[in-house]
Amino acid sequence: MKKIWLVTIGIMISAGPLMAQMTTTDVKTGSTFLGPVGGIGNSWVGYLPGNAAFKTSGYAGISLIELHNPHWGWGGQVTLSSEGYAVDYYGTTQTFRPLYLRVPVRAYYFFGKRTDCIRPNLYLGPSFAAKLGETNTVSNAYQDYYTAHNSSYFRTFDAGLDGGGGLDFRVANKTWIDLDLGYYQGFVDAVKDPGNTYNPNHDLDISLSLLFDIR
């Protein structure tokens, strides 16, 4: 009996480091990450008359990443995204804010090892959006007036290419924070301007997501 106890204790001591390694190595082939995501940045529309002004963009939604091996994976997001543009005409600023239901689909590449606590990443893929609503705001720096009303200047569908990169930080077992810098280049004519020119959407943003390994 004494020998059995000694053997059991020896096995438990030997298995300790292995169990700790299994707990630390929580990013494995077949991992599925899901969690909330939010971003903020600057959006604009190309080839429009007037002087382009800074237009704050923002979005929030759900992010999903599926790892097929330690480096490659795919993923996507479903977000509500406030985009648009602002232009200045002789002291008057006009701002158009379309609200999109946007769905980017991405291929991911992760650098480093799956045991690392910080992993850089790159992503690229198409992005599709359907317009849910739109607001047009006009303000004048020289007069005290401000108006806002609904409009239909933007088209109901948008599509383009979404790419970027960032860092993934392990904050707990099977829990990561993903900080990314992304750029969106629209491919379709986004607005119904009188000149019927080609006016694609653009967006540059920083995003933050909290991802949980659910598998």
Secondary structure, 3 states (H helix, E strand, C coil): CHHHHHHHHHHHHHHHHHHHHHHHCCCCCCCEEEEEEEEEEEEEECCCCCEEECCEEEEEEEEEEEECCCCEEEEEEEEEEECCEEEEECCEEEEEEEEEEEEEEEEEEECCCCCCCEEEEEEEEEEEEEEEEEEEEEEECCCCCEEEEECCCECCEEEEEEEEEEEEEEEECCEEEEEEEEEEEECCCCECCCCCCCCCEEEEEEEEEEEEECC
